Each structure stands twice: as structure tokens, then as C-alpha cells.
């Protein structure tokens, strides 16, 4: 049975004093279940790294609590906390071999030589570092260095494993393969993990749950699917994936449907937010992949193609809408669809089920 | 920050000849002048009577040795005591200044740099005034002891060591030390096992610097030497006072030889230790 293993309660951190005071993390509440990987996602300066550093103990909270396994760790210094961190720039000890790097924490803990050797060998096999024990960090590739950093943290068998944008220094391809490996390892070992990133794709593919942060506050917590399909506000919708925002008026409400008027045309969308009433001004979140394009027809919304970019697997159109806004549309398998040139007038329709209606903020 | 665990490389740009050669000529001229100074010292030390009788002789060295033995011994002994103390203290203070937040940190940084800004003669006079009589600060008189020379040299040389250390530490990504703390080490262990090994080159160059500066110190030292403890530099000055220029030159030459020898020795140690250290400004 899963239970809350790591809890943040009204956790707050401010820097500076008086007029210069900056609240980096503003009274956030979060529960992480045992064995889950939770991602803190947000733009730089949103407080995600500060939160992570408070869990690790490098920052002291201004107020609030960090609880691990039901116990407040606020008073415990970072070197005594049952957490281990994987750093953004690896932070390997440059004067030690790979083996010494990984063994460092165990040695500090004064484990016996045999135990250290056995544990280090086991984790090195697990992470795919066989045969590199005697290398110096500088002799390793970026990907290997990051694995050493991961091994060094994992060998400690921490209660909570912390990741501080660990993949941001790797090239794109390596980033994709490494994040899959991290996810597999984390699930296999069942380590409760908190992962900080500003890359929504990383967050989406890695996490059990995603926490979207902005300006020190949590905007939304949910599974990647929940956050992508039902964002609570424009910020979340725009940060998690690409999104177009259309301004519309509510014309009618049904049990599961909401009828909207947009530029004199009617659109239907699923009804989620029960607080939205008839006559309300709303924002409709339209994902670029939920747009259909065809030759202009009587009952379709009309738009003008202002730009088109061919990506091979898809075609990206920029379309000027009747209200003057530019909408992005991604058409998969462009070979199977008619292609429209710049200046062409097209008819637009939307995949109703994937639309999401937000109340005006 | 250059020590991040990520490889970097440096390139040397070629200069145009019309920039390169004039600068080269200017530097060469300066080097020539310096060599001339040293050449004069060497040449003078072998002359019977400088400027009057330039017959070559070794007599100056014999005389210098007779009088100067004790000066040399004192200088070497005191500098050898001062050097490691200054080196370790310097690195420790550098670590505190650049890595720790504590009350009085700015004061510590400022006061450690202070002796650097004050002329040596002022420091020397200050030491005499402070330690000539027993006071509530120092219950015994220090004037005339080795302690006063040692403390003066330590505080006179400390700023350079601290600056070296700060420069070295600030090149190291703080997350390397955080990683150590995160893995369970306290800050003492982290300093010993992580920071110190990484700043070893700076530590040894600090030692070399301190030794050389101690051996060649004159302005502050001249006020605190005594019959019991004296310094080569003071002896050289004494010879010059007595118009024994040739002996002064001979002693200077000996001092130069000792300093060069010490520098070579420390260079050797640094190279030996530095083999694993070059991983910092890594070129792959």
C-alpha cells in the first residue's frame, strides 16, 4: 500500500530582508508517495531548485516543514539526512577514480571494505559502468560522468533521491536515452524521487506525477495526462506542451458538453469546470495537434495560412484567425493530407474531446 | 569557475608580427636589465675590492661565511617554521572566506589583508611598540625573541596565501563540496578530503611564495631582529653599511642560491602531486 513518504507542509523560503525580500518558495504543500517519482517543473526562478535544496538540507526553510517517513527533518543537517542528490553538472570529485567517487559516501559511513567493494560493484553493474572503476572522471564521456554521479547517489540507498536537472548538460539524443534509463532504474529499485527540470518533455516521460510551479507557488499537481489534458490555467497549459488560446463565450451547458461561440461559429467542448456558467467569457485551450484543416466551407471557421513548415513527420501551419490571433496547427502525416500554401484560406475544425475550457482569470 | 567536472579547452591565438616583435623587444630589454643586476652581484662578489681592485678572489666568500653562518642558519630555520604555518592558515582562512557565511566574515577578510596594505617599516615599528613591554595583551616581552620574528613573518605573508587560496577555491564549483556533504561528510571532512586536495597546487605555490618572501624580507624584519635571532638580509645591509660591498654581494649570491634551490624543490613536489590534479583544466 502506498503512503505519503515525503511531505512538504506550508514550506516557505524567502531571501533577503525588508523591501529586498524575495519569496522564492511560497507556502507549498506536497505529498510524494513511497516509490514514486515526482517532477518539479517550471521556468527558471519558479522556486523548484530552492524547494529541492530545502529537501536536501542546503537551504533552511523560512517556515514550514519537510517530513521524511513521518518525521520532520528540519533540524537535521544535510550530511545527516537520508537524501542523496544527483547534481546538474555531475559534481564528481576530480581527484578520485570512479570507484573512489562511488565509494565515498559508504567510506564516510565507515562501512567495511568488503561491503564497500560489493555495493560499489553491484551498483556499477546495474548502471552500466563495468570496467570503468579505475578511470578518472575526466577520462569519461558526459553520459558516463552522469552515470557515476547517479551511482554515487544510489549506492547510499537514500530514502529520497533528488535530481537537480541532471540531464541538462547532455546532448539531445543522450538525454532521451538516459532519462529512460533513470526511469527504469528508479522503478526497479522503488526509490522515492524528486526530479527538478524545466523541460516539459522530460517531466512528461519520467514522472508518476508532475508539479507545475511558477513564482514560488504550485500551480497544479497531477499525472502527466491530467496536466496535459486538463490544465487549471493558461500558465500550466502553455508550459506543459504547446497551446493555442481562443477567447470564446459560453452559449449553452449540457451534462457533459459545453457549447461555445467563437467568431460567430459554434464549437463544442467537454465540460469539466462546473463553475463556468452560461454567458461567461472563457479561454479555450487548443493543442496544435487537435486542429483539422480542409478547404474552406460554409460552417467552418475560416483562417488564412501565414506560414507553413515541413518537419517530415508533421506539418506546422500558422494560421491567422478571424479575430486577428495566430493559431498553430500540427498536421501529422502530411503526405495523407492536402497541403496549403501561404495566403490560402482554410476551414478549421477541432477535435472536440481534446479541447479544454478555462474560466477567465 | 573552471573546475566543474566538465571538459574545457583553451586556444592560443597567434599575434601579428608587427605587434609581436616590438613587445618581444621591450620585454627582452627589461629581462636584460634584470640580468645585468644579477650579473653585477655575481661579478662583484669575486672582486678583491669592488671598483678599485678587480682581481678575482674567493676571499669574500670565506669572510662572509665566517660572519654570516649564524645569519644563514637563523634565516633558514625561522623561514622553515613560518612557511608551513602560513600555508595551512592561509588555505583555511581562504576556505572560510570564500565558502562559509558567518558573523565577522568581512572583518576577517579585511583584517587579513591589512598587513598587505601597510608599509613593512610601519608593521615592524608596530610590533616593537606592541611587544616591547609586558602588557595585558601579552604578559611577556617578545622583543628579541624568535616568536616576534615568526609572528611578524606569518602575518606579513598571510595575505598572499589567502589570495592564492581564494582564487583557487573560487574556481571550484561549490556543488562538488555540496556533493560531499550530501553523501554524509561534515564540513571538516569535506575540507580535508575534497577541497584541500583540489587546491594542492595553490597550496604549494603559496608555500614557495611564503618561503621566498620570508628569506628576502627586510623592511619589517629589520626592526625586530636581535643579537639572538638575525636575518641574512639584515647582514647584507650591515656589510653595505661597512662598505664591504663584495662581501654583501657574496652573501646576496648565497641567498639567491638558497631561494632558487627551495623553489626548485617545491616545484618538484608540486609536479609530483600535481599529476592527478591537472584534471581540473581538462583538455580532452
Interface residues (C-beta under 8 A of the other chain):
Chain A: X56 X58 X78 X79 X80 X83 X84 X85 X87 X88 X89 X90 X91 X92 X93 X94 X95 X104 X105 X108 X109 X136 X137 X138 X142 X145 X149 X152 X153 X156 X169
Chain B: X3 X4 X5 X6 X7 X173 X175 X176 X178 X179 X180 X181 X182 X183 X184 X185 X186 X189 X193 X194 X197 X198 X276 X277 X279 X280 X282 X284
